[in-house]
Amino acid sequence: MRDPNRLYGFYAELANLHAKYFPDLRTGQLLTNFHSWLFSVKGVDPFFPEEDKYLTYFKEFCGEK
């Protein structure tokens, strides 16, 4: 079983990026847009990435790369 404590840092970073880059979007809007981008642009099914890779993709989606 994965350590559930890994989620605190993940969600904190996700919340920081949400607030910084997309403060006007509701969470559902943001995640739907991100998952659509992830699948159509990167060819990645959002079901599979681990949290660290998910954040890497999300930062790219935000324009941090």
WOBEL-V51928 format. One record per backbone hydrogen bond with DSSP energy under -0.5 kcal/mol. CO is the residue of the C=O (numbers start at 1). NH is the residue of the N-H. If there is no record, write none. Layout:
CO_NH / CO_NH
This chain:
2_4 / 3_6 / 4_7 / 5_8 / 5_9 / 6_10 / 7_11 / 8_12 / 9_13 / 10_14 / 11_15 / 12_16 / 13_17 / 14_18 / 15_19 / 16_20 / 17_21 / 17_22 / 18_22 / 22_25 / 26_30 / 27_31 / 28_32 / 29_33 / 30_34 / 31_35 / 32_36 / 33_37 / 34_38 / 35_39 / 36_40 / 37_41 / 37_42 / 38_42 / 38_44 / 39_43 / 44_46 / 45_48 / 45_49 / 50_54 / 51_55 / 52_56 / 53_57 / 54_58 / 55_59 / 56_60 / 57_61 / 58_62 / 59_63 / 59_64 / 60_63
